[in-house]
Amino acid sequence: MINRLKELRARHDMTQEELAEKVGVSRQTIVAIEKQKYDPSLSLAFKLAKCFGARIEDIFEEE
């Protein structure tokens, strides 16, 4: 799965640690998602989308 998480995070001037705290995961989880080594659960994907005021489809795309 391709994601635009790093791009959105940068656009909102947010660190990995800040984003992790907002959605209730570790910074390592955010790193793994950004490096496309981990696909988030649906629940986490919704939290990430809500954090950025976006739709899940705006962040995650199937390859």
PDB file of N, CA, C and O in Angstrom:
ATOM      1  N   MET A   1       0.839  -1.169   0.000  1.00  0.00           N
ATOM      2  CA  MET A   1       0.000   0.000   0.000  1.00  0.00           C
ATOM      3  C   MET A   1       0.893   1.244   0.000  1.00  0.00           C
ATOM      4  O   MET A   1       1.846   1.342   0.773  1.00  0.00           O
ATOM      5  N   ILE A   2       0.572   2.163  -0.859  1.00  0.00           N
ATOM      6  CA  ILE A   2       1.300   3.429  -0.940  1.00  0.00           C
ATOM      7  C   ILE A   2       0.606   4.421  -0.007  1.00  0.00           C
ATOM      8  O   ILE A   2      -0.620   4.427   0.104  1.00  0.00           O
ATOM      9  N   ASN A   3       1.399   5.258   0.663  1.00  0.00           N
ATOM     10  CA  ASN A   3       0.771   6.265   1.516  1.00  0.00           C
ATOM     11  C   ASN A   3       1.463   7.613   1.385  1.00  0.00           C
ATOM     12  O   ASN A   3       2.622   7.712   0.982  1.00  0.00           O
ATOM     13  N   ARG A   4       0.717   8.631   1.736  1.00  0.00           N
ATOM     14  CA  ARG A   4       1.204  10.012   1.658  1.00  0.00           C
ATOM     15  C   ARG A   4       1.351  10.618   3.058  1.00  0.00           C
ATOM     16  O   ARG A   4       1.263  11.833   3.235  1.00  0.00           O
ATOM     17  N   LEU A   5       1.572   9.763   4.028  1.00  0.00           N
ATOM     18  CA  LEU A   5       1.611  10.213   5.415  1.00  0.00           C
ATOM     19  C   LEU A   5       2.743  11.207   5.662  1.00  0.00           C
ATOM     20  O   LEU A   5       2.526  12.243   6.290  1.00  0.00           O
ATOM     21  N   LYS A   6       3.931  10.907   5.183  1.00  0.00           N
ATOM     22  CA  LYS A   6       5.078  11.793   5.410  1.00  0.00           C
ATOM     23  C   LYS A   6       4.824  13.169   4.797  1.00  0.00           C
ATOM     24  O   LYS A   6       5.136  14.194   5.402  1.00  0.00           O
ATOM     25  N   GLU A   7       4.260  13.180   3.598  1.00  0.00           N
ATOM     26  CA  GLU A   7       3.957  14.436   2.910  1.00  0.00           C
ATOM     27  C   GLU A   7       2.931  15.255   3.702  1.00  0.00           C
ATOM     28  O   GLU A   7       3.112  16.458   3.887  1.00  0.00           O
ATOM     29  N   LEU A   8       1.876  14.621   4.161  1.00  0.00           N
ATOM     30  CA  LEU A   8       0.863  15.325   4.946  1.00  0.00           C
ATOM     31  C   LEU A   8       1.420  15.830   6.266  1.00  0.00           C
ATOM     32  O   LEU A   8       1.120  16.945   6.692  1.00  0.00           O
ATOM     33  N   ARG A   9       2.225  15.010   6.901  1.00  0.00           N
ATOM     34  CA  ARG A   9       2.821  15.399   8.181  1.00  0.00           C
ATOM     35  C   ARG A   9       3.705  16.625   7.995  1.00  0.00           C
ATOM     36  O   ARG A   9       3.669  17.548   8.810  1.00  0.00           O
ATOM     37  N   ALA A  10       4.496  16.639   6.929  1.00  0.00           N
ATOM     38  CA  ALA A  10       5.377  17.785   6.648  1.00  0.00           C
ATOM     39  C   ALA A  10       4.555  19.034   6.340  1.00  0.00           C
ATOM     40  O   ALA A  10       4.892  20.132   6.781  1.00  0.00           O
ATOM     41  N   ARG A  11       3.485  18.858   5.589  1.00  0.00           N
ATOM     42  CA  ARG A  11       2.621  19.988   5.226  1.00  0.00           C
ATOM     43  C   ARG A  11       1.991  20.615   6.463  1.00  0.00           C
ATOM     44  O   ARG A  11       1.736  21.819   6.492  1.00  0.00           O
ATOM     45  N   HIS A  12       1.742  19.807   7.474  1.00  0.00           N
ATOM     46  CA  HIS A  12       1.152  20.304   8.723  1.00  0.00           C
ATOM     47  C   HIS A  12       2.220  20.630   9.772  1.00  0.00           C
ATOM     48  O   HIS A  12       1.900  20.889  10.932  1.00  0.00           O
ATOM     49  N   ASP A  13       3.494  20.617   9.354  1.00  0.00           N
ATOM     50  CA  ASP A  13       4.614  20.965  10.232  1.00  0.00           C
ATOM     51  C   ASP A  13       4.542  20.168  11.544  1.00  0.00           C
ATOM     52  O   ASP A  13       4.583  20.737  12.635  1.00  0.00           O
ATOM     53  N   MET A  14       4.436  18.854  11.412  1.00  0.00           N
ATOM     54  CA  MET A  14       4.268  17.975  12.557  1.00  0.00           C
ATOM     55  C   MET A  14       5.391  16.934  12.574  1.00  0.00           C
ATOM     56  O   MET A  14       5.731  16.366  11.537  1.00  0.00           O
ATOM     57  N   THR A  15       5.953  16.692  13.736  1.00  0.00           N
ATOM     58  CA  THR A  15       6.986  15.662  13.845  1.00  0.00           C
ATOM     59  C   THR A  15       6.327  14.288  13.929  1.00  0.00           C
ATOM     60  O   THR A  15       5.126  14.171  14.171  1.00  0.00           O
ATOM     61  N   GLN A  16       7.131  13.261  13.725  1.00  0.00           N
ATOM     62  CA  GLN A  16       6.624  11.897  13.867  1.00  0.00           C
ATOM     63  C   GLN A  16       6.129  11.667  15.293  1.00  0.00           C
ATOM     64  O   GLN A  16       5.099  11.025  15.503  1.00  0.00           O
ATOM     65  N   GLU A  17       6.850  12.182  16.248  1.00  0.00           N
ATOM     66  CA  GLU A  17       6.474  12.025  17.659  1.00  0.00           C
ATOM     67  C   GLU A  17       5.133  12.705  17.947  1.00  0.00           C
ATOM     68  O   GLU A  17       4.286  12.135  18.634  1.00  0.00           O
ATOM     69  N   GLU A  18       4.938  13.911  17.428  1.00  0.00           N
ATOM     70  CA  GLU A  18       3.678  14.623  17.644  1.00  0.00           C
ATOM     71  C   GLU A  18       2.498  13.863  17.039  1.00  0.00           C
ATOM     72  O   GLU A  18       1.443  13.738  17.660  1.00  0.00           O
ATOM     73  N   LEU A  19       2.692  13.363  15.827  1.00  0.00           N
ATOM     74  CA  LEU A  19       1.623  12.606  15.180  1.00  0.00           C
ATOM     75  C   LEU A  19       1.326  11.324  15.953  1.00  0.00           C
ATOM     76  O   LEU A  19       0.165  10.965  16.151  1.00  0.00           O
ATOM     77  N   ALA A  20       2.368  10.648  16.381  1.00  0.00           N
ATOM     78  CA  ALA A  20       2.190   9.413  17.145  1.00  0.00           C
ATOM     79  C   ALA A  20       1.372   9.662  18.405  1.00  0.00           C
ATOM     80  O   ALA A  20       0.471   8.888  18.727  1.00  0.00           O
ATOM     81  N   GLU A  21       1.682  10.738  19.115  1.00  0.00           N
ATOM     82  CA  GLU A  21       0.942  11.073  20.335  1.00  0.00           C
ATOM     83  C   GLU A  21      -0.530  11.363  20.034  1.00  0.00           C
ATOM     84  O   GLU A  21      -1.413  10.961  20.791  1.00  0.00           O
ATOM     85  N   LYS A  22      -0.786  12.060  18.932  1.00  0.00           N
ATOM     86  CA  LYS A  22      -2.161  12.423  18.584  1.00  0.00           C
ATOM     87  C   LYS A  22      -3.022  11.206  18.273  1.00  0.00           C
ATOM     88  O   LYS A  22      -4.217  11.197  18.568  1.00  0.00           O
ATOM     89  N   VAL A  23      -2.423  10.185  17.679  1.00  0.00           N
ATOM     90  CA  VAL A  23      -3.216   9.012  17.282  1.00  0.00           C
ATOM     91  C   VAL A  23      -3.011   7.818  18.213  1.00  0.00           C
ATOM     92  O   VAL A  23      -3.610   6.764  18.006  1.00  0.00           O
ATOM     93  N   GLY A  24      -2.171   7.975  19.235  1.00  0.00           N
ATOM     94  CA  GLY A  24      -2.025   6.944  20.252  1.00  0.00           C
ATOM     95  C   GLY A  24      -1.168   5.755  19.884  1.00  0.00           C
ATOM     96  O   GLY A  24      -1.458   4.629  20.289  1.00  0.00           O
ATOM     97  N   VAL A  25      -0.106   5.993  19.111  1.00  0.00           N
ATOM     98  CA  VAL A  25       0.835   4.919  18.768  1.00  0.00           C
ATOM     99  C   VAL A  25       2.253   5.393  19.059  1.00  0.00           C
ATOM    100  O   VAL A  25       2.460   6.537  19.464  1.00  0.00           O
ATOM    101  N   SER A  26       3.224   4.516  18.854  1.00  0.00           N
ATOM    102  CA  SER A  26       4.623   4.898  19.062  1.00  0.00           C
ATOM    103  C   SER A  26       5.164   5.605  17.820  1.00  0.00           C
ATOM    104  O   SER A  26       4.610   5.485  16.727  1.00  0.00           O
ATOM    105  N   ARG A  27       6.244   6.333  18.011  1.00  0.00           N
ATOM    106  CA  ARG A  27       6.899   6.995  16.876  1.00  0.00           C
ATOM    107  C   ARG A  27       7.371   5.952  15.875  1.00  0.00           C
ATOM    108  O   ARG A  27       7.340   6.184  14.667  1.00  0.00           O
ATOM    109  N   GLN A  28       7.812   4.791  16.384  1.00  0.00           N
ATOM    110  CA  GLN A  28       8.284   3.716  15.510  1.00  0.00           C
ATOM    111  C   GLN A  28       7.184   3.216  14.577  1.00  0.00           C
ATOM    112  O   GLN A  28       7.458   2.814  13.447  1.00  0.00           O
ATOM    113  N   THR A  29       5.945   3.243  15.051  1.00  0.00           N
ATOM    114  CA  THR A  29       4.823   2.840  14.198  1.00  0.00           C
ATOM    115  C   THR A  29       4.658   3.823  13.050  1.00  0.00           C
ATOM    116  O   THR A  29       4.431   3.417  11.911  1.00  0.00           O
ATOM    117  N   ILE A  30       4.770   5.114  13.345  1.00  0.00           N
ATOM    118  CA  ILE A  30       4.664   6.138  12.299  1.00  0.00           C
ATOM    119  C   ILE A  30       5.798   5.972  11.298  1.00  0.00           C
ATOM    120  O   ILE A  30       5.577   6.063  10.090  1.00  0.00           O
ATOM    121  N   VAL A  31       7.012   5.728  11.789  1.00  0.00           N
ATOM    122  CA  VAL A  31       8.168   5.506  10.905  1.00  0.00           C
ATOM    123  C   VAL A  31       7.894   4.327   9.978  1.00  0.00           C
ATOM    124  O   VAL A  31       8.121   4.420   8.772  1.00  0.00           O
ATOM    125  N   ALA A  32       7.409   3.225  10.531  1.00  0.00           N
ATOM    126  CA  ALA A  32       7.149   2.019   9.738  1.00  0.00           C
ATOM    127  C   ALA A  32       6.067   2.266   8.683  1.00  0.00           C
ATOM    128  O   ALA A  32       6.167   1.771   7.560  1.00  0.00           O
ATOM    129  N   ILE A  33       5.045   3.024   9.042  1.00  0.00           N
ATOM    130  CA  ILE A  33       3.992   3.333   8.062  1.00  0.00           C
ATOM    131  C   ILE A  33       4.557   4.204   6.948  1.00  0.00           C
ATOM    132  O   ILE A  33       4.303   3.953   5.770  1.00  0.00           O
ATOM    133  N   GLU A  34       5.324   5.227   7.319  1.00  0.00           N
ATOM    134  CA  GLU A  34       5.898   6.129   6.315  1.00  0.00           C
ATOM    135  C   GLU A  34       6.847   5.396   5.372  1.00  0.00           C
ATOM    136  O   GLU A  34       6.914   5.720   4.186  1.00  0.00           O
ATOM    137  N   LYS A  35       7.577   4.417   5.886  1.00  0.00           N
ATOM    138  CA  LYS A  35       8.510   3.640   5.051  1.00  0.00           C
ATOM    139  C   LYS A  35       7.806   2.496   4.328  1.00  0.00           C
ATOM    140  O   LYS A  35       8.444   1.697   3.644  1.00  0.00           O
ATOM    141  N   GLN A  36       6.484   2.427   4.486  1.00  0.00           N
ATOM    142  CA  GLN A  36       5.650   1.421   3.841  1.00  0.00           C
ATOM    143  C   GLN A  36       6.055  -0.003   4.234  1.00  0.00           C
ATOM    144  O   GLN A  36       5.980  -0.932   3.430  1.00  0.00           O
ATOM    145  N   LYS A  37       6.484  -0.147   5.485  1.00  0.00           N
ATOM    146  CA  LYS A  37       6.824  -1.465   6.026  1.00  0.00           C
ATOM    147  C   LYS A  37       5.694  -2.005   6.891  1.00  0.00           C
ATOM    148  O   LYS A  37       5.739  -3.152   7.336  1.00  0.00           O
ATOM    149  N   TYR A  38       4.680  -1.176   7.127  1.00  0.00           N
ATOM    150  CA  TYR A  38       3.561  -1.561   7.984  1.00  0.00           C
ATOM    151  C   TYR A  38       2.306  -0.880   7.486  1.00  0.00           C
ATOM    152  O   TYR A  38       2.298   0.334   7.280  1.00  0.00           O
ATOM    153  N   ASP A  39       1.242  -1.644   7.288  1.00  0.00           N
ATOM    154  CA  ASP A  39      -0.054  -1.087   6.927  1.00  0.00           C
ATOM    155  C   ASP A  39      -0.876  -0.950   8.204  1.00  0.00           C
ATOM    156  O   ASP A  39      -1.036  -1.924   8.939  1.00  0.00           O
ATOM    157  N   PRO A  40      -1.391   0.226   8.473  1.00  0.00           N
ATOM    158  CA  PRO A  40      -2.144   0.434   9.718  1.00  0.00           C
ATOM    159  C   PRO A  40      -3.476  -0.299   9.710  1.00  0.00           C
ATOM    160  O   PRO A  40      -4.014  -0.637   8.656  1.00  0.00           O
ATOM    161  N   SER A  41      -3.990  -0.533  10.895  1.00  0.00           N
ATOM    162  CA  SER A  41      -5.337  -1.087  11.023  1.00  0.00           C
ATOM    163  C   SER A  41      -6.321  -0.048  10.497  1.00  0.00           C
ATOM    164  O   SER A  41      -5.977   1.122  10.334  1.00  0.00           O
ATOM    165  N   LEU A  42      -7.528  -0.483  10.238  1.00  0.00           N
ATOM    166  CA  LEU A  42      -8.556   0.442   9.766  1.00  0.00           C
ATOM    167  C   LEU A  42      -8.815   1.529  10.805  1.00  0.00           C
ATOM    168  O   LEU A  42      -9.003   2.698  10.468  1.00  0.00           O
ATOM    169  N   SER A  43      -8.821   1.127  12.057  1.00  0.00           N
ATOM    170  CA  SER A  43      -9.032   2.084  13.143  1.00  0.00           C
ATOM    171  C   SER A  43      -7.946   3.164  13.147  1.00  0.00           C
ATOM    172  O   SER A  43      -8.252   4.349  13.280  1.00  0.00           O
ATOM    173  N   LEU A  44      -6.695   2.764  13.003  1.00  0.00           N
ATOM    174  CA  LEU A  44      -5.584   3.723  12.979  1.00  0.00           C
ATOM    175  C   LEU A  44      -5.652   4.582  11.723  1.00  0.00           C
ATOM    176  O   LEU A  44      -5.375   5.780  11.783  1.00  0.00           O
ATOM    177  N   ALA A  45      -6.013   3.999  10.601  1.00  0.00           N
ATOM    178  CA  ALA A  45      -6.136   4.771   9.358  1.00  0.00           C
ATOM    179  C   ALA A  45      -7.184   5.875   9.520  1.00  0.00           C
ATOM    180  O   ALA A  45      -6.979   6.996   9.053  1.00  0.00           O
ATOM    181  N   PHE A  46      -8.314   5.561  10.183  1.00  0.00           N
ATOM    182  CA  PHE A  46      -9.338   6.571  10.432  1.00  0.00           C
ATOM    183  C   PHE A  46      -8.798   7.678  11.339  1.00  0.00           C
ATOM    184  O   PHE A  46      -9.065   8.856  11.103  1.00  0.00           O
ATOM    185  N   LYS A  47      -8.041   7.307  12.371  1.00  0.00           N
ATOM    186  CA  LYS A  47      -7.468   8.308  13.276  1.00  0.00           C
ATOM    187  C   LYS A  47      -6.506   9.234  12.527  1.00  0.00           C
ATOM    188  O   LYS A  47      -6.517  10.448  12.728  1.00  0.00           O
ATOM    189  N   LEU A  48      -5.680   8.649  11.667  1.00  0.00           N
ATOM    190  CA  LEU A  48      -4.728   9.452  10.897  1.00  0.00           C
ATOM    191  C   LEU A  48      -5.472  10.402   9.958  1.00  0.00           C
ATOM    192  O   LEU A  48      -5.120  11.576   9.849  1.00  0.00           O
ATOM    193  N   ALA A  49      -6.487   9.893   9.292  1.00  0.00           N
ATOM    194  CA  ALA A  49      -7.259  10.735   8.372  1.00  0.00           C
ATOM    195  C   ALA A  49      -7.923  11.881   9.126  1.00  0.00           C
ATOM    196  O   ALA A  49      -7.896  13.025   8.673  1.00  0.00           O
ATOM    197  N   LYS A  50      -8.517  11.577  10.271  1.00  0.00           N
ATOM    198  CA  LYS A  50      -9.181  12.608  11.073  1.00  0.00           C
ATOM    199  C   LYS A  50      -8.181  13.673  11.537  1.00  0.00           C
ATOM    200  O   LYS A  50      -8.494  14.863  11.557  1.00  0.00           O
ATOM    201  N   CYS A  51      -7.000  13.238  11.900  1.00  0.00           N
ATOM    202  CA  CYS A  51      -5.957  14.149  12.373  1.00  0.00           C
ATOM    203  C   CYS A  51      -5.619  15.203  11.309  1.00  0.00           C
ATOM    204  O   CYS A  51      -5.332  16.355  11.633  1.00  0.00           O
ATOM    205  N   PHE A  52      -5.658  14.791  10.038  1.00  0.00           N
ATOM    206  CA  PHE A  52      -5.307  15.702   8.954  1.00  0.00           C
ATOM    207  C   PHE A  52      -6.526  16.290   8.246  1.00  0.00           C
ATOM    208  O   PHE A  52      -6.379  17.047   7.287  1.00  0.00           O
ATOM    209  N   GLY A  53      -7.714  15.951   8.708  1.00  0.00           N
ATOM    210  CA  GLY A  53      -8.921  16.447   8.055  1.00  0.00           C
ATOM    211  C   GLY A  53      -9.036  15.930   6.637  1.00  0.00           C
ATOM    212  O   GLY A  53      -9.470  16.647   5.735  1.00  0.00           O
ATOM    213  N   ALA A  54      -8.644  14.680   6.445  1.00  0.00           N
ATOM    214  CA  ALA A  54      -8.625  14.080   5.110  1.00  0.00           C
ATOM    215  C   ALA A  54      -9.428  12.783   5.112  1.00  0.00           C
ATOM    216  O   ALA A  54      -9.859  12.300   6.158  1.00  0.00           O
ATOM    217  N   ARG A  55      -9.614  12.240   3.931  1.00  0.00           N
ATOM    218  CA  ARG A  55     -10.236  10.927   3.812  1.00  0.00           C
ATOM    219  C   ARG A  55      -9.136   9.876   3.810  1.00  0.00           C
ATOM    220  O   ARG A  55      -7.997  10.168   3.446  1.00  0.00           O
ATOM    221  N   ILE A  56      -9.462   8.676   4.208  1.00  0.00           N
ATOM    222  CA  ILE A  56      -8.475   7.592   4.182  1.00  0.00           C
ATOM    223  C   ILE A  56      -7.897   7.454   2.781  1.00  0.00           C
ATOM    224  O   ILE A  56      -6.697   7.234   2.618  1.00  0.00           O
ATOM    225  N   GLU A  57      -8.749   7.583   1.775  1.00  0.00           N
ATOM    226  CA  GLU A  57      -8.309   7.443   0.383  1.00  0.00           C
ATOM    227  C   GLU A  57      -7.313   8.527  -0.030  1.00  0.00           C
ATOM    228  O   GLU A  57      -6.552   8.345  -0.980  1.00  0.00           O
ATOM    229  N   ASP A  58      -7.321   9.661   0.690  1.00  0.00           N
ATOM    230  CA  ASP A  58      -6.375  10.732   0.409  1.00  0.00           C
ATOM    231  C   ASP A  58      -4.980  10.408   0.931  1.00  0.00           C
ATOM    232  O   ASP A  58      -3.990  10.974   0.467  1.00  0.00           O
ATOM    233  N   ILE A  59      -4.904   9.496   1.896  1.00  0.00           N
ATOM    234  CA  ILE A  59      -3.631   9.149   2.514  1.00  0.00           C
ATOM    235  C   ILE A  59      -3.095   7.822   2.006  1.00  0.00           C
ATOM    236  O   ILE A  59      -1.905   7.691   1.720  1.00  0.00           O
ATOM    237  N   PHE A  60      -3.977   6.841   1.896  1.00  0.00           N
ATOM    238  CA  PHE A  60      -3.569   5.484   1.535  1.00  0.00           C
ATOM    239  C   PHE A  60      -4.151   5.074   0.185  1.00  0.00           C
ATOM    240  O   PHE A  60      -5.311   5.344  -0.126  1.00  0.00           O
ATOM    241  N   GLU A  61      -3.306   4.411  -0.606  1.00  0.00           N
ATOM    242  CA  GLU A  61      -3.719   3.971  -1.930  1.00  0.00           C
ATOM    243  C   GLU A  61      -3.164   2.577  -2.178  1.00  0.00           C
ATOM    244  O   GLU A  61      -1.991   2.307  -1.918  1.00  0.00           O
ATOM    245  N   GLU A  62      -4.012   1.702  -2.681  1.00  0.00           N
ATOM    246  CA  GLU A  62      -3.559   0.349  -2.980  1.00  0.00           C
ATOM    247  C   GLU A  62      -2.659   0.377  -4.211  1.00  0.00           C
ATOM    248  O   GLU A  62      -2.936   1.084  -5.180  1.00  0.00           O
ATOM    249  N   GLU A  63      -1.587  -0.395  -4.161  1.00  0.00           N
ATOM    250  CA  GLU A  63      -0.638  -0.417  -5.290  1.00  0.00           C
ATOM    251  C   GLU A  63      -1.220  -1.119  -6.476  1.00  0.00           C
ATOM    252  O   GLU A  63      -0.562  -1.230  -7.511  1.00  0.00           O
TER     253      GLU A  63
END
